[in-house]
Amino acid sequence: MTQPPLSTEDAARRQQALLLFDAWLDLGLPADQQQAWLQRECGGDALLQAQVEALLAADAGAGDPFPADPAGWNQAVLQHSQT
């Protein structure tokens, strides 16, 4: 059974999340500046912020941020943001 492809909007948001994740790693911000930077860079897009946070959590060993099911990506992110 194949999964439907990501919508253009979801694919763009996912790409932006990856770019922000890479920037986060490159910047190496002090802990007291991290949340403000992330909020500013996400510009109020709660889903984008949750996706970046899911990537950061996965990088820290908390699991796979990209479920095989593209629809599962948003669900996984929403679940992460509620924890």
N, C-alpha and C positions, 0 to 999 in steps of 0.2 A: 504494500500500500504506500503510495507516494503522498507526500504532504504538499499542500499548495505553496507556491512561492510567496516570499514576503511582498507586501504591497510596496509601491515606490516610496511612500511615506515611511513605512517601517524600515525599509532598507536604508533610507537616508538617515533616519534617527540612529540606527544601529552603527552606521559609518561614523556619525558624529560622536557617538558614545565611545567608539574605538579610538578616535582622534583625541578626545578628552582624556581617556584612560592613558594613552601614550604620553600626552603632555603632563599629566599628573606624575607619572613615573619619572619623566625627565626633570621636572621641576624640583622634586624632593622637598616639598614645602614642609615647614615646621608644623607640628600637630595643631597648634593654635590658629593656623591660617588655612588649613585644608578645607573645612566646611564652608567658609566664606568664599573661597576661590571656586569651589564646586558650584555653589548656588549662583554666583555671578556668571560663571561660564555657561551654565545651563539656562540662564535667562528666564527662570520661572517655569521651565518645562519639567514638571515633576516626573514624567515617565523617563525622559532623558537622564535626569539625575539618578533615578532608581536604576537605570541600566548601567550607568557608570559605577554606581555603588555595587551592583551585582558583579561587575568585572573586577572591581577592587577586592571584593570578598572572595571571588574565585581565585584571584592571584594570591590571596593570603591562605588559600587551601580550603575554602568553603564549598567547593564543587564546581561543576561545569556551568558557565554562564550562558551557553548556547545550546538549549535543548534541541534534539533532532527535529522536533515538531516546531516549525516557525511560529505557529500560533501559541505554542508553549513558551516562547521567549517572553511575550508580554505577561503571561500568567506568572512565570517564574519571577519576573521583575516585580510585579505587583505583590507577590507573596514576600519577596525579600524586603520591600519597602515597608511592609506592615510588621516586621520583626524588630 
